[in-house]
Amino acid sequence: MDIACAGESKSFTKKSKCFWGFEDVATKWFSSVMAHVHWVYCVYILLNSKEIEVPEKLKSLAEKQHWITKIIENKEKSRVLQLLTRINGAQHYKTELQSALQTVESL
């Protein structure tokens, strides 16, 4: 990681800790520190990735967080639409729903 990128991610870490109210959080175990660092870097990469193309109009962390939440919420809808476009897709989906209902009824 070059120095400019390290500086950006450090700034991002500080902004995100302030945004989520973690300014004064201290961890007790090294595994907690590692998990936190990995989480922050994953979010940084996700929000700044050229692969994902975050719309330029989204400037704040809150806007970006809302945008990503919408993507996650739409994931199941996308999966179902993709399933329905397959040959016999409606039948596959019907079978999937029946299986899910049987599982719920057996609980």
WOCORWO-V311576 format. One record per residue. N is the residue number from 1. RES is the residue in three letters. D_CENTER is the distance of its C-alpha to the mean C-alpha in whole Angstrom. Layout:
BEGIN
{{N;RES;D_CENTER} {N;RES;D_CENTER}}
END
This chain:
BEGIN
{{1;MET;23} {2;ASP;25} {3;ILE;26} {4;ALA;25} {5;CYS;21} {6;ALA;22} {7;GLY;23} {8;GLU;20} {9;SER;18} {10;LYS;20} {11;SER;20} {12;PHE;16} {13;THR;17} {14;LYS;19} {15;LYS;18} {16;SER;15} {17;LYS;17} {18;CYS;19} {19;PHE;17} {20;TRP;15} {21;GLY;19} {22;PHE;19} {23;GLU;22} {24;ASP;24} {25;VAL;22} {26;ALA;24} {27;THR;23} {28;LYS;26} {29;TRP;25} {30;PHE;24} {31;SER;21} {32;SER;20} {33;VAL;20} {34;MET;19} {35;ALA;16} {36;HIS;15} {37;VAL;16} {38;HIS;14} {39;TRP;11} {40;VAL;12} {41;TYR;13} {42;CYS;9} {43;VAL;8} {44;TYR;11} {45;ILE;11} {46;LEU;8} {47;LEU;10} {48;ASN;13} {49;SER;13} {50;LYS;16} {51;GLU;14} {52;ILE;12} {53;GLU;14} {54;VAL;13} {55;PRO;16} {56;GLU;18} {57;LYS;19} {58;LEU;16} {59;LYS;17} {60;SER;16} {61;LEU;13} {62;ALA;13} {63;GLU;13} {64;LYS;10} {65;GLN;8} {66;HIS;10} {67;TRP;10} {68;ILE;6} {69;THR;7} {70;LYS;10} {71;ILE;8} {72;ILE;7} {73;GLU;10} {74;ASN;12} {75;LYS;11} {76;GLU;14} {77;LYS;16} {78;SER;16} {79;ARG;16} {80;VAL;19} {81;LEU;21} {82;GLN;21} {83;LEU;22} {84;LEU;25} {85;THR;26} {86;ARG;27} {87;ILE;31} {88;ASN;31} {89;GLY;28} {90;ALA;29} {91;GLN;31} {92;HIS;28} {93;TYR;26} {94;LYS;29} {95;THR;29} {96;GLU;26} {97;LEU;26} {98;GLN;29} {99;SER;28} {100;ALA;25} {101;LEU;28} {102;GLN;30} {103;THR;28} {104;VAL;27} {105;GLU;31} {106;SER;32} {107;LEU;30}}
END
